[in-house]
Amino acid sequence: MTDQVNNALPDPTQTLIREIARALVDDPDAVEVQALVRDESTVLRLHVSDADIGKVIGKQGRTAHSLRTILSAVSMKYHHRYTLDIVESGEPPARPSLPQE
């Protein structure tokens, strides 16, 4: 299975998720949606600023669940599976250093 990043014009689903996310956040210019096209599915990776990650996820994940429900409906229409990954931008969490001997 190979992943290919879609650098061509965004498909309507990618644009839909980007515009919904831009309406939810305080920093709409930081919203970016990257499409990873696989054999029979597409993974949409949603990047927002660190301050806005909670707005996209929502209380108890309700907003994220709603975005995924919309993608489920789109998947049925286009007969192509879409999934959503919400990606925190920034550095990965630091690992504690091990004591050296």
Secondary structure, DSSP 4 states (H G I P E B T S, - for coil): ---EE--SSPPHHHHHHHHHHHHHSS-GGG-EEEEEE-SSEEEEEEEE-GGGHHHHH-GGGHHHHHHHHHHHHHHHHHTSEEEEEEEE-SPPPPPPPPPP-
